[in-house]
C-alpha cells in the first residue's frame, strides 16, 4: 500500500430513518335498525374478513356498541369509512363507521 492510499478520506452518509405513517382504527357503531346480516356483509366485502371473523366483530358491535373492523393507514381508512357509509346510505341503513388514530 502506498502513502497515497492511506490518506484517503471516506465520507459516510448517515441513513435517514423514515417514520412509519400513523395508523387508524376503523370502528363500526351499533344502531337499532341495521340488520346484523348487513354488518357481516360489509365486514366480509369491504374489510375482507372471513365469515367467522365478521360474525364475531358484528357481535361485538351489537353487544358492546362498537367493533374494530381493522387498522389501516389514513387514506385507506378514509376510503373504507366512505365505502361503508355509501353502501349503508344506498340501502337506507343508518350504519355508522368512524376512524380514530391508533
N, C-alpha and C positions, 0 to 999 in steps of 0.2 A: 504494500500500500504506500502510495506516495504521500508527501505532506499536503499536497493539494486536496486529496480525497478526505483527509481528516478534518479539514477546516470548513466543510460544507454545513451550512445551517439548514436544518429541516424544520419547516413550519407545519404544525399540526393544527388542522381546523377542528374546532370544537363542534360536536354534534349538537344541534338544536333539537330538544325533545318536543315533539308535537303533543299538544294537550288533547285528550280524548273529548269529544263533544259531550255536553250534558245529555243525559238520558231522561226520558219522560214516561211516567206511568200512565197508561190509558185505562180509565175506570168506566165501568158500566153501572148505572144507577137504577135502583128499583123504582117501579111505579105500580099502581094498582090495575093497570089496563093492558099493558103489553103482554101478549101470550108468551109463556115460557118457551114454546117451540120456536118462536121468532128469535128469541135471545140465543138459543142454541144454534139456529141457522146463521145468525150474524157471527157468532164466535167461530163456527166452522168455516164459513166462506170468507170473511174479512180478516180474521185473525189466524186462520189456518190451524185451528185447534182440532184435535181428534174428537170424536163424538163423546167419549167418556170425559175428556178434559172440559169440553164445552158444557156438559151436564153439571159437572162439579162447580164450575165458575157460575153457571146460572143459579144453582142452589145457594151459592154464597151471596149472589145479588139478591135473591129472594129472601134469605134468612137474615143477612147482615146489612142490607140496604145498599151495598155496592160490592163489586167484584173486580179484581185485577184481570184485565184482558191481555195485557202484555206491556213490555217495556221497550221503547224504541227511541231512536234519535228524533229530534224535534220535528223535522219535516215529515217523516213517516208517521209519527204520532198524530200530527195535524191532519194528514190525509186520511188516516183511519177514523178519527173522530168525525171528520166531514162525511166520509162514506157511510158510517153508521147512521148519522143523523139524517142524511139524504134518503137512504132506503127507508128508515122509520117514517119520515115525513111522507114519502110517496105512498106508503101503505097505511097511513093515518094512525101510526102508533106513537105515543108520547115518550118513547125510549130516549133517555139522555145518556150522553157519553162525555167524559171530560178527560183532560190530561193535566198532570202536575209534575213538576220537576222532581226527579228522584233524589 
